[in-house]
Structure formats: structure tokens, C-alpha cells
């Protein structure tokens, strides 16, 4: 009995430490969201005089949400975000899957060098190339248009190529050969054989890329400065003046921005987990 006692204490300590770490991680994740929600429900004097953890006096105060939605032109911002999101994600899926198909299925000079350059490009901080990128975008006449953000989101995603490559290697080459014997061209093989089998990878890329585009602030702010082209991330910036900010309205707008992402994540989280785990084991 005495020999097993230390092992029992160690097992209980390990379980307690596991649940304590889970509680701490949950608190670290949920506390900022709770602070933002409470700030969104406060009036302007409350926001100025109370602390971040102080609850609002009226839990049904929706005035800040109304101001954020109307004066922040959130409806227009959601429309601009949806436009950029649809074209960016669609372009990323097509370019990423075609690139992975060409790299994995065809043998051409400097093939390994091409893959190495893709990996090298992913290690270069994007901010170091922004001057050259801005000049290129401006020279094409895309500055201050929604197509500037679409071009940047579509053409700079190395992660999607890597994800598609991982899934592509699990598709048997014999399927390509059978389709080629039947007279199918490489483009038809890609469209009718490869692309349907890449549905798990497509779901993963759509979710991951969609979250990145939806939440990004830097590219819309720099390349789409016109107020008419504001997205959900940049629309909140207009509530910040040179001498102060309406943080209660900004927090209300942040809640409006968070809710669609949260709903989509709750419905599609299994695709995120399955996509990453399947891609890692293939």
C-alpha cells in the first residue's frame, strides 16, 4: 500500500496540473473577449471613469452598437470585405492547387529550386518588401481599389501551396495515368481527377485564408485608404481621433466583427482540425 501511495499522489498532481493549465488557458483566451464586451455595453462616462474589469451598469445598452454600425458604415464595410474575401480565397485555391499539381506531377528543370524558393519567400518578413510591393501595385493602377488587396492576398500565399502539396502526394499517380490513357489532357486531369480529391485541403485553405483576409488591417489600410473602400477592420479606425478615441464604440464594432468569425468557426472547426491533422500525416 505504501509503495503505491507516491504513484497515486503523482497521478493526481498530474491531473490537477492538466486541468489547471486548461483553466488558465481558457481564462487567458476569454478574459480579453469579456473586457471588450463589457466595454461595448458602457456609456462614454462609464468608459472614462471605470476600470476594464468593471461591469457596465446597463447590460442591455445597445447604443454603442448602433453608433458603430451606422457611423462606421459597417454594412458597406461588410460588403467590401465579402468582395475581397470571395475573390482572394477563390484565387488562392486555384493558384495554390495548380501550383502544387505542377510541382508534384511534372518533372522540369529547377523543380527543387522552385520549391526551395517558395519556402525561402515564406521566411522573408513582408514589411521589408513593402516599398517595392507598393510601387508595383501603384504601377499597375491598382492602388486605392479593392483589386490591390485581392492581388496581394492571392499572390503571396505560400502556406496554401504547402498544404495542397501535402494532400497531393497522397493521391495515387495511377489515377493520372488512367485518365491520360483515356485521352485526358493535363488540364482535364487536374479539373476532373485532382481537384475533387483535394476537397479536404480546399476546405482547410478556405477557412485559414478566409480568417486571415477577414481580420487583416494592414493591407486594406495601406492600399485602400478611401473611406468608401473600408473593410470591417479599417472601419473601426475612424472612431480614433488625434486626441482620443471612443473606445466604447470601437469595442462595440469589434464585437460586431468578431461575431461572424466566431459563428463560422463554431460550425467549421472540425474541418480546420481534420485538415491540419490529415495534412500533417500524409
C-alpha positions in Angstrom: 0.0 0.0 0.0 2.8 2.4 0.9 4.6 1.7 -2.3 1.6 2.7 -4.5 0.8 5.9 -2.5 3.5 8.1 -4.1 2.4 7.0 -7.6 -1.2 7.9 -6.7 -0.2 11.3 -5.4 1.8 11.9 -8.6 -1.1 10.9 -10.8 -3.5 13.2 -9.0 -1.0 16.0 -9.2 -0.6 15.5 -12.9 -4.4 15.5 -13.5 -4.7 18.7 -11.3 -1.9 20.4 -13.2 -3.5 19.4 -16.5 -6.9 20.9 -15.6 -5.2 24.0 -14.0 -3.4 24.7 -17.3 -6.6 24.3 -19.2 -8.4 26.7 -16.9 -5.5 29.2 -17.2 -5.5 29.0 -21.0 -9.3 29.4 -21.1 -9.1 32.4 -18.9 -6.3 34.0 -21.0 -8.4 33.5 -24.1 -11.8 34.5 -22.7 -10.8 37.4 -20.5 -10.0 39.9 -23.4 -13.3 39.0 -25.0 -15.1 39.7 -21.8 -13.4 43.0 -21.4 -14.3 44.0 -25.0 -17.9 43.0 -24.4 -18.2 44.9 -21.1 -16.6 48.0 -22.7 -19.1 47.8 -25.6 -22.0 48.0 -23.1 -20.7 51.0 -21.2 -21.6 54.6 -21.8 -18.9 57.2 -22.6 -18.7 58.5 -18.9 -18.6 54.9 -17.7 -15.8 54.0 -20.1 -13.7 57.0 -18.9 -14.3 56.5 -15.1 -14.4 52.7 -14.7 -11.7 50.1 -15.0 -11.6 47.5 -17.8 -12.9 44.7 -15.5 -15.8 46.8 -14.1 -19.1 45.6 -15.3 -21.5 48.0 -17.1 -24.5 49.5 -15.2 -26.8 48.5 -18.1 -26.2 45.1 -19.7 -28.8 45.9 -22.4 -27.2 49.2 -23.6 -27.0 48.8 -27.4 -26.4 52.4 -28.2 -22.7 51.9 -29.0 -23.5 49.0 -31.4 -25.9 51.3 -33.2 -23.3 54.1 -33.5 -20.7 51.6 -34.6 -22.9 50.1 -37.3 -24.3 53.4 -38.7 -21.4 55.9 -38.3 -18.8 53.2 -39.0 -20.6 52.2 -42.2 -20.4 48.6 -41.2 -22.8 47.4 -43.8 -20.7 48.9 -46.6 -17.6 47.5 -44.8 -19.0 44.0 -44.7 -19.8 44.3 -48.5 -16.2 45.4 -49.3 -14.8 42.6 -47.1 -17.0 40.0 -48.7 -16.0 41.1 -52.2 -12.3 40.9 -51.3 -12.7 37.7 -49.4 -14.5 35.8 -52.2 -12.1 36.7 -54.9 -9.0 36.3 -52.7 -10.0 32.9 -51.4 -11.1 31.7 -54.9 -7.8 32.8 -56.5 -5.8 31.3 -53.7 -7.4 27.9 -54.1 -7.0 27.9 -57.9 -3.4 29.2 -57.9 -2.3 27.1 -54.9 -3.8 23.8 -56.2 -2.5 24.4 -59.7 1.0 25.2 -58.4 1.0 22.1 -56.2 -0.2 20.0 -59.1 2.5 21.2 -61.4 5.3 20.7 -58.8 4.2 17.3 -57.7 3.1 15.7 -61.0 5.6 17.2 -63.6 9.3 16.9 -63.8 11.1 20.1 -65.1 14.4 21.8 -64.7 15.0 23.6 -61.3 11.9 21.9 -59.8 13.5 21.5 -56.4 14.9 25.0 -56.6 11.4 26.4 -57.2 10.1 24.6 -54.1 13.1 26.0 -52.1 12.4 29.5 -53.3 8.8 29.2 -52.2 10.0 28.2 -48.7 12.6 31.0 -48.7 10.0 33.5 -49.7 7.8 32.5 -46.7 10.7 33.3 -44.4 11.1 36.9 -45.6 9.2 39.4 -43.4 6.6 41.1 -45.6 7.2 44.5 -44.1 10.7 44.5 -45.6 9.4 44.4 -49.2 6.5 46.8 -48.8 8.2 49.7 -50.6 8.8 47.6 -53.7 5.4 46.0 -53.4 3.7 49.4 -53.2 5.5 50.6 -56.3 4.4 47.5 -58.2 0.8 47.8 -57.2 0.8 51.5 -58.0 2.4 51.0 -61.4 -0.4 48.6 -62.3 -3.0 51.2 -61.4 -4.5 49.1 -58.6 -3.8 51.5 -55.7 -7.0 52.6 -53.9 -9.0 49.8 -55.4 -10.2 46.5 -54.0 -8.2 44.6 -56.6 -5.0 45.7 -54.9 -5.8 43.8 -51.8 -7.1 40.8 -53.9 -3.9 40.7 -55.9 -1.7 40.8 -52.7 -3.7 38.2 -50.9 -3.8 35.9 -53.9 -0.2 36.1 -55.0 1.6 36.0 -51.7 0.2 32.8 -50.0 2.9 30.2 -49.8 1.2 28.3 -47.0 -1.7 27.2 -49.3 0.8 25.7 -51.8 2.4 23.7 -49.0 -1.0 22.5 -47.7 -2.0 21.4 -51.2 1.4 19.7 -51.8 0.9 17.6 -48.6 -2.5 16.4 -49.9 -1.4 16.0 -53.5 1.3 13.5 -52.5 -1.4 11.2 -51.1 -3.3 11.0 -54.5 -2.0 7.9 -56.5 -0.3 8.8 -59.7 -2.1 5.8 -61.3 -5.2 7.9 -61.4 -3.4 10.4 -63.6 -2.1 7.6 -65.8 -5.5 6.0 -66.2 -7.0 9.4 -67.2 -4.2 10.0 -69.6 -4.7 6.7 -71.3 -8.3 7.7 -71.9 -7.1 10.8 -73.7 -7.4 13.4 -70.9 -5.2 16.4 -71.1 -3.3 17.6 -68.0 -5.8 20.4 -67.5 -8.7 18.0 -67.6 -6.9 15.6 -65.2 -6.5 18.5 -62.8 -10.1 19.5 -63.2 -11.8 16.1 -63.1 -9.5 14.0 -61.1 -7.2 16.0 -58.8 -9.4 18.9 -57.8 -12.3 16.8 -56.4 -9.9 14.7 -54.4 -8.5 17.9 -52.9 -11.7 18.9 -51.1 -10.3 18.5 -47.6 -7.3 20.6 -48.5 -9.6 23.2 -50.2 -11.8 23.4 -47.0 -8.7 23.9 -44.9 -7.3 26.7 -47.2 -10.7 28.4 -47.5 -11.1 28.6 -43.7 -7.5 29.6 -42.9 -7.2 32.1 -45.7 -10.7 33.5 -45.0 -9.8 34.3 -41.4 -6.6 36.0 -42.5 -8.3 38.2 -45.1 -11.2 39.0 -42.8 -9.1 40.1 -39.9 -6.3 41.8 -41.8 -5.9 45.5 -41.2 -2.5 46.4 -42.7 -3.2 45.8 -46.4 -6.7 47.4 -46.6 -5.4 50.4 -44.6 -2.3 50.9 -46.8 -3.7 50.1 -50.2 -7.4 51.1 -49.9 -7.3 54.4 -48.0 -10.6 55.7 -49.4 -13.4 55.6 -46.8 -15.7 54.1 -49.4 -13.4 51.1 -49.6 -13.2 50.5 -45.9 -13.3 46.9 -44.6 -14.5 45.6 -41.3 -11.1 46.0 -39.8 -10.4 49.6 -41.1 -13.9 50.9 -40.4 -13.2 50.9 -36.7 -10.1 53.0 -37.1 -12.3 56.1 -38.0 -13.5 56.3 -34.4 -10.0 57.1 -33.3 -9.2 60.8 -33.4 -5.9 62.7 -33.0 -6.5 63.5 -29.3 -8.5 60.5 -28.2 -10.7 57.6 -29.1 -14.2 56.4 -28.5 -13.2 53.1 -27.1 -16.7 52.0 -26.1 -17.8 52.4 -29.8 -14.6 50.7 -31.1 -15.3 47.8 -28.7 -18.9 47.6 -29.9 -17.7 47.5 -33.5 -15.1 44.9 -32.6 -17.9 42.7 -31.2 -19.8 43.1 -34.5 -16.7 42.0 -36.3 -16.0 39.1 -34.0 -19.4 37.5 -34.1 -19.4 36.3 -37.8 -15.9 34.8 -37.4 -17.0 33.1 -34.2 -20.1 31.6 -35.8 -18.2 30.4 -38.8 -15.5 28.8 -36.6 -18.0 27.0 -34.4 -19.7 25.4 -37.5 -16.5 24.6 -39.4 -14.0 23.8 -36.6 -13.9 20.1 -37.4 -12.7 20.9 -41.0 -9.9 23.0 -39.5 -8.7 20.3 -37.2 -9.2 17.5 -39.7 -7.5 19.4 -42.4 -4.4 20.1 -40.4 -4.1 16.7 -38.9 -4.6 14.9 -42.2 -2.2 17.2 -44.0 0.4 16.5 -41.4 0.2 12.8 -41.6 0.2 12.4 -45.4 
